[in-house]
Amino acid sequence: MQIYLENHLSTEDNETTAETISFWQAVLFWLKLGFISFGGPAGQISVMHQELVEQKKWISEKRFMHALNYCMLLPGPEAQQLATYIGWLMHKTKGGLIAGILFVLPSLFILIALSWVYIKFGHVPVIAGLFYGIKPAVTAIVFHATYRIGSKSLKNKFLWFIAALAFIAIFIFNIPFPIIVLLAALTGYLSSKKYPELFSHQTHSASHQSYGKAVIDDDTPIPEHAKFKWSRLAQIIIIAAILWSVPLISLFYIFGWHHTYTQMAWFFTKAALLTFGGAYAVLPYVYQGAVNYYHWLSPTQMIDGLALGESTPGPLIMVVAFVGFIGAYSHQVLGESQFIAGVFGAVIVTWFTFIFSFLFILAGGPIIESTHNQIKFTAPLTAITAAVVGVILNLALFFAYHVLWPKGFAGSFDYIAALITILAMLALFKFNQSVLRVIALSALTGLIIQMLF
């Protein structure tokens, strides 16, 4: 099936010239993207830009960046939402669903397999050595993420102040992440009324480089399906509500409210609505709930899960699949069928984490386009992003503590882990090495150390 996208209308003969993008051609691309989308959001967005804007010319630079700006204002993984948005723009709702699902599906299968290997063979010397080297690398990666997000979002002293307050709130007073988000949003909204200049910077700006005429070009009219209609909005919201509530009610009816599966569904519903600023923003909340409150996995396992998430394709937030698998497997929620329990747990948390990403794009795309540059909408999100920097710094310090003092401050300091952390930070900060390369070299270092000692 093909979609015809009008490029221009001749006023002399009223004939429409159309370009075509095959639906199945798009499906093959989204499938390929799901297997090559390494490098976190920045790497994934770069791959999409290179393929869709520069090479295939399916969408223009301006329209691509316009879509990216929308996704940056939404909770959820922006790279996955960008793929969903472009797929939706090209081939309506089915195109958005295919693009978004295929962006996630390969990493889900890969993480289920790796989670099983981890839980079954994690104590084997070779596997243990690999993870010994990876953990310090993950610590360095989170510090680097703090710097990267902070350098882009903390554009003035006021935003630095919000970041500092957020760090103090979670590090010293252990205030829950959702409350920090709400306070930051309220601060941004109220401050913007008197000092709008504090929130006037743009997250992304489109370059003026031209790669030739695109199928969806700068002057291509908005497709009919992308225009706002109350009836369409209501229909999408109702369908999404059914897709969210029916599985949750079913889990409650079958297992009860306090069962692990039901609590996972409810917890990751809340997590999905708080992921302003990307995966690193929601990781502290996932840690607070999965490690401290529910005890689905240990702090060390959380670090290992993040390492697996960093080294597999797909959005980094897919680390939740690891959390779901390990939590359900370890708690034996289905008795002796531990592997089946783990798979079911991974699928549950993935479903409830990503369903809202599709809702925000399919229902909110036309709305967000009309409100994108209004300060009353952007200021709260700018303040939230600033607060996220402080929260991620807290997460980095948490990782550093568990990696460098594996037995607590009363135990010995791990000098070898500290050295690996420093080398990984040098590779990231000074030499701009990719996350995958840093993880691979750190894993190899850990394996060598394991063999020697």
GIZI-V89935 format. One record per residue. N is the residue number from 1. NEAR is the number of other ideal C-beta (glycine too) atoms within 12 Angstrom. D_LAST is the distance of its C-alpha to the last C-alpha in Angstrom with 2 decimals. Layout:
n->{N N}
near->{NEAR NEAR}
d_last->{D_LAST D_LAST}
This chain:
n->{1 2 3 4 5 6 7 8 9 10 11 12 13 14 15 16 17 18 19 20 21 22 23 24 25 26 27 28 29 30 31 32 33 34 35 36 37 38 39 40 41 42 43 44 45 46 47 48 49 50 51 52 53 54 55 56 57 58 59 60 61 62 63 64 65 66 67 68 69 70 71 72 73 74 75 76 77 78 79 80 81 82 83 84 85 86 87 88 89 90 91 92 93 94 95 96 97 98 99 100 101 102 103 104 105 106 107 108 109 110 111 112 113 114 115 116 117 118 119 120 121 122 123 124 125 126 127 128 129 130 131 132 133 134 135 136 137 138 139 140 141 142 143 144 145 146 147 148 149 150 151 152 153 154 155 156 157 158 159 160 161 162 163 164 165 166 167 168 169 170 171 172 173 174 175 176 177 178 179 180 181 182 183 184 185 186 187 188 189 190 191 192 193 194 195 196 197 198 199 200 201 202 203 204 205 206 207 208 209 210 211 212 213 214 215 216 217 218 219 220 221 222 223 224 225 226 227 228 229 230 231 232 233 234 235 236 237 238 239 240 241 242 243 244 245 246 247 248 249 250 251 252 253 254 255 256 257 258 259 260 261 262 263 264 265 266 267 268 269 270 271 272 273 274 275 276 277 278 279 280 281 282 283 284 285 286 287 288 289 290 291 292 293 294 295 296 297 298 299 300 301 302 303 304 305 306 307 308 309 310 311 312 313 314 315 316 317 318 319 320 321 322 323 324 325 326 327 328 329 330 331 332 333 334 335 336 337 338 339 340 341 342 343 344 345 346 347 348 349 350 351 352 353 354 355 356 357 358 359 360 361 362 363 364 365 366 367 368 369 370 371 372 373 374 375 376 377 378 379 380 381 382 383 384 385 386 387 388 389 390 391 392 393 394 395 396 397 398 399 400 401 402 403 404 405 406 407 408 409 410 411 412 413 414 415 416 417 418 419 420 421 422 423 424 425 426 427 428 429 430 431 432 433 434 435 436 437 438 439 440 441 442 443 444 445 446 447 448 449 450 451 452 453}
near->{17 18 31 22 34 22 23 19 15 11 8 7 8 9 12 16 18 18 24 21 33 20 22 18 22 38 24 19 33 42 24 23 43 35 23 25 40 31 28 41 39 30 25 40 36 24 30 42 34 19 27 40 37 22 16 29 25 40 41 34 30 25 36 39 31 33 44 37 31 38 43 38 38 42 40 43 47 41 44 50 46 49 51 47 49 47 42 41 43 43 36 26 30 24 40 38 33 33 45 40 30 32 48 47 31 27 42 38 25 28 44 35 24 35 44 28 25 34 33 18 17 30 17 16 18 20 25 24 26 34 41 37 40 45 44 42 47 48 41 42 46 46 34 36 40 38 24 27 37 31 17 26 41 30 24 20 13 28 37 22 22 40 40 25 26 45 32 20 29 36 24 14 14 19 26 23 40 29 21 40 39 23 27 45 33 20 32 35 27 19 27 26 16 14 21 21 15 29 38 18 22 22 29 27 15 22 16 11 14 16 25 17 21 30 35 42 26 24 16 31 20 19 24 16 23 37 18 21 16 13 12 23 20 14 17 33 23 16 21 29 20 17 24 28 21 17 29 29 18 20 32 19 15 17 25 14 17 14 27 36 39 29 33 46 38 28 35 45 33 27 40 39 28 39 45 44 47 39 43 48 48 42 44 47 42 44 42 32 32 40 29 20 19 32 21 38 39 23 27 28 31 38 40 42 47 50 45 43 41 48 39 37 36 45 50 48 50 48 46 52 47 49 47 45 48 46 43 43 35 27 26 18 34 21 12 10 15 24 25 20 33 41 29 33 51 44 31 39 51 42 34 37 44 43 37 36 42 41 37 38 44 38 33 35 43 28 27 29 25 16 20 28 20 20 26 20 27 31 35 31 40 43 44 44 42 46 48 46 45 43 53 42 34 38 42 38 24 33 43 33 27 33 44 30 22 26 14 13 11 8 12 14 19 26 15 27 35 23 23 37 39 24 26 43 30 21 28 35 22 15 15 14 24 24 36 26 23 39 39 24 29 44 34 22 31 39 25 19 25 23 16 12 12}
d_last->{60.22 60.68 61.29 63.90 63.18 66.21 65.69 69.21 72.73 75.62 78.57 81.03 80.53 78.34 75.95 72.25 69.68 66.52 63.01 61.00 57.39 56.87 55.32 53.25 52.19 50.87 49.15 47.24 46.16 44.95 43.02 41.34 40.59 38.81 36.24 35.85 36.00 32.56 32.05 33.48 37.18 37.60 36.25 38.23 41.41 40.99 40.76 43.86 45.73 45.02 46.03 48.92 50.45 49.78 49.73 51.54 53.82 54.15 54.30 55.19 53.01 55.20 55.19 51.42 50.81 53.49 51.71 48.37 50.06 51.26 47.83 46.32 48.86 47.90 45.25 42.73 40.58 42.80 41.59 42.32 45.61 46.52 46.10 48.20 50.80 51.26 51.38 53.98 55.97 56.17 56.70 57.64 55.87 54.55 53.04 51.25 49.95 48.68 46.97 45.30 44.25 42.81 40.83 39.02 39.18 36.56 33.88 34.89 34.33 31.02 29.72 30.99 29.05 25.80 26.35 26.75 23.56 21.73 23.36 23.00 19.53 17.81 15.49 14.53 10.83 12.25 14.68 12.52 10.25 13.65 15.08 12.40 13.51 17.08 17.81 17.87 19.94 22.34 22.81 23.80 26.02 27.91 28.54 29.79 31.98 33.46 34.38 35.72 37.91 39.01 40.09 42.27 43.73 44.14 47.19 48.87 48.47 49.74 47.00 44.42 46.07 45.73 42.01 41.56 43.58 41.61 38.31 39.87 41.36 38.14 35.70 37.97 40.52 38.50 41.57 41.16 40.66 44.00 45.95 44.36 45.36 48.90 49.36 48.16 50.54 53.41 52.73 52.78 55.96 57.88 56.80 57.76 61.34 61.87 59.23 58.74 57.55 54.22 53.39 55.18 52.28 51.29 47.80 48.30 51.11 52.25 52.40 55.63 54.22 56.07 54.62 57.99 59.94 57.90 59.01 58.56 59.81 60.66 64.23 63.59 65.28 63.23 63.28 65.45 62.58 60.86 63.92 63.93 65.96 66.13 66.56 63.43 61.42 62.67 61.91 58.28 57.71 59.26 57.16 53.94 54.97 55.50 52.16 50.43 52.55 53.07 49.36 48.87 51.99 51.03 47.66 49.52 52.14 49.77 46.95 48.42 47.66 44.71 42.83 39.48 40.97 44.00 42.07 39.75 42.88 44.46 41.41 40.63 44.34 44.16 40.97 42.70 45.53 43.41 41.31 43.22 40.98 38.75 35.67 33.93 37.06 36.91 33.19 33.74 36.54 34.51 31.76 34.46 35.95 33.21 30.66 32.86 36.13 35.66 32.04 31.63 27.94 25.42 24.59 21.09 22.81 25.32 22.82 21.31 24.95 25.80 22.96 24.50 27.91 27.06 25.80 28.79 32.45 35.07 35.58 32.65 34.55 33.70 30.67 33.32 33.15 29.53 30.77 33.65 31.67 28.98 31.71 34.05 31.46 29.87 33.32 34.66 37.86 39.25 38.24 36.33 36.67 33.52 33.00 36.67 36.41 33.52 35.45 38.56 36.78 35.43 38.94 40.64 38.69 39.04 42.78 43.45 41.36 43.09 46.63 47.72 46.52 49.08 51.70 51.34 51.81 54.49 56.49 55.73 55.68 59.44 59.53 56.66 58.28 61.34 59.49 56.60 58.11 59.62 58.08 58.53 56.02 53.54 53.38 51.79 49.11 48.46 48.03 45.69 43.49 43.42 42.42 39.65 38.00 37.74 36.45 33.68 32.64 32.30 30.10 27.83 27.54 26.83 23.90 22.60 22.89 20.94 18.10 17.87 18.73 17.38 18.92 22.00 23.27 23.13 19.34 16.93 16.89 13.87 14.10 11.68 13.80 16.83 16.16 15.87 19.02 20.86 20.21 21.35 24.38 25.27 25.18 27.46 29.78 30.23 29.68 30.88 28.25 28.64 26.73 25.69 24.27 22.31 20.87 20.06 18.31 16.35 15.36 14.29 12.21 10.49 10.03 8.59 5.96 5.41 5.72 3.78 0.00}
